[in-house]
Amino acid sequence: MNLRQLKEKDAVYMLEWMKDPEMFCFFQFDSNNITLGSCIDYINKNTLDNVNNHYAIVDDNDFYLGTVSIKNIDKKNKNGEYAIAVRKEYHGKGIAEFATKTILEISFNQLELNKVYLNVLSDNTRAIRFYEKIGFIYEGEFREHVYVNENYKNLKWFGILKKDFEKVGM
């Protein structure tokens, strides 16, 4: 497995997970408005810059498995927001763990961040277990913070510091 810059050929597979009801129910975007064209535009405009680093997670044959990101990079405060989406058929195969550890290494060693944080819908228990397993620490909850599928949802916030990441020797 490897991380690489997103390519236009990945768009069809990105659209697959973005349109999957079992997956998009945990995201805050409106999947009804996403098209193949909007995925291609996203790839061409937003993949690697000073604020956002979005990578394709690929297998040894360069086949797209998912996307992992450090976004909203704040150079002054040395932090950034983590996000990941792995295609459903590849869940439970260690892909998310590999991609997360790799993006954390990039964040702390190349981007020189001090903290990586994330937010997750409080009812996404599978993701929460994964984040805690990796070493993210629960920092708090924003009640009824987002409106998703015609319901207000709570967001849980997690973070990992560079010194904590180094301690566990990932």
C-alpha positions in Angstrom: 0.0 0.0 0.0 1.0 3.6 -0.6 -0.3 7.1 -0.5 -0.1 9.3 -3.7 -1.7 12.4 -5.1 -5.3 12.0 -6.2 -5.7 11.5 -9.9 -8.8 11.9 -12.2 -9.0 8.1 -12.6 -9.8 7.9 -8.8 -13.0 10.0 -9.2 -15.3 7.2 -10.1 -14.3 5.3 -7.0 -14.5 8.4 -4.8 -18.1 8.9 -6.1 -18.9 5.3 -5.1 -18.3 5.8 -1.4 -19.7 9.3 -1.5 -23.0 7.9 -2.8 -23.1 4.9 -0.5 -25.9 5.4 2.0 -24.0 3.3 4.6 -21.1 5.7 4.4 -22.4 9.1 3.6 -24.7 9.0 6.6 -21.6 9.7 8.7 -20.4 12.6 6.6 -21.5 16.2 6.6 -21.7 16.8 2.9 -24.8 16.6 0.7 -24.3 13.5 -1.4 -27.2 14.4 -3.7 -25.2 17.3 -5.2 -22.0 15.3 -5.9 -21.4 14.2 -9.5 -18.5 12.6 -11.3 -17.7 16.1 -12.7 -17.6 17.6 -9.2 -15.3 14.8 -8.0 -12.9 15.5 -10.9 -13.0 19.3 -10.2 -12.2 18.5 -6.5 -9.2 16.4 -7.5 -7.9 19.0 -9.9 -8.3 22.0 -7.5 -7.9 20.8 -4.0 -5.4 17.9 -3.6 -2.1 19.3 -2.4 -1.6 22.9 -1.3 -0.6 24.9 1.8 -3.9 24.3 3.5 -5.1 20.9 2.3 -3.3 17.6 1.6 -5.6 15.0 0.2 -4.0 11.7 -0.8 -5.3 8.5 -2.5 -4.7 5.3 -0.6 -3.7 2.8 -3.2 -2.7 -0.8 -3.4 0.5 -2.1 -5.0 -1.1 -1.9 -8.4 -2.0 1.8 -7.9 -5.7 1.0 -7.5 -7.7 3.5 -5.4 -8.9 2.2 -2.0 -9.8 5.5 -0.3 -8.8 9.0 0.6 -6.9 10.3 3.6 -6.4 13.9 4.3 -4.9 16.6 6.5 -6.9 19.7 5.8 -7.4 23.1 7.3 -3.6 23.2 8.0 -2.8 26.1 10.3 0.9 26.8 10.0 0.9 29.4 12.8 -0.7 27.2 15.4 0.8 24.0 13.9 -2.3 21.9 13.6 -4.5 20.3 11.0 -7.7 18.3 10.6 -7.6 14.6 9.8 -10.2 12.9 7.6 -10.4 9.4 6.0 -12.8 7.5 3.8 -12.1 3.9 2.7 -14.2 2.2 0.2 -16.6 -0.2 2.0 -15.4 -3.4 0.4 -11.9 -2.7 1.9 -13.0 -2.1 5.5 -11.4 -4.4 8.0 -8.2 -5.0 6.0 -5.8 -2.7 7.8 -6.0 0.0 5.1 -7.3 2.8 7.4 -4.6 2.0 10.0 -1.8 2.1 7.4 -3.1 5.3 5.9 -3.7 7.0 9.2 -0.2 6.2 10.6 1.3 7.4 7.3 -0.6 10.7 7.2 0.3 11.3 10.9 4.0 10.7 10.0 3.6 13.2 7.2 1.8 15.7 9.4 4.3 15.6 12.3 7.6 15.0 10.4 7.2 16.8 7.0 4.5 19.5 7.8 5.9 19.9 11.3 2.5 20.1 13.0 2.2 19.7 16.7 -1.4 18.5 16.7 -3.8 16.6 14.4 -7.5 16.7 15.3 -10.7 15.3 14.0 -14.4 15.5 14.6 -16.8 12.6 14.2 -20.5 12.2 14.5 -21.2 10.8 18.0 -23.1 7.9 16.7 -20.3 6.6 14.5 -19.1 4.1 17.0 -17.0 2.1 14.6 -14.9 5.1 13.6 -14.6 6.2 17.3 -13.2 2.8 18.3 -10.7 3.1 15.4 -9.5 6.6 16.3 -9.0 5.6 20.0 -7.1 2.4 18.9 -4.8 4.6 16.8 -4.1 6.9 19.8 -6.4 9.9 19.3 -7.6 11.3 22.6 -11.2 12.4 23.2 -11.3 16.1 23.9 -15.0 16.9 24.1 -18.4 17.0 22.4 -20.4 19.7 20.7 -24.1 19.0 21.3 -26.4 19.3 18.3 -23.7 20.9 16.3 -24.5 19.7 12.8 -27.7 19.1 10.9 -27.4 15.8 9.0 -30.3 14.0 7.3 -32.9 16.3 8.9 -31.6 15.6 12.4 -29.3 17.5 14.7 -26.2 15.5 15.6 -23.5 15.8 18.2 -19.8 15.9 17.2 -17.1 14.3 19.2 -13.6 15.9 19.0 -10.4 14.0 19.2 -6.8 15.0 18.9 -3.3 13.5 18.9 -0.1 15.5 19.7 3.2 15.0 18.1 4.8 14.0 21.5 2.1 11.3 22.0 2.5 10.0 18.5 6.3 9.7 19.1 5.8 7.9 22.5 3.7 5.1 21.0 6.4 4.6 18.3 4.1 4.4 15.4 
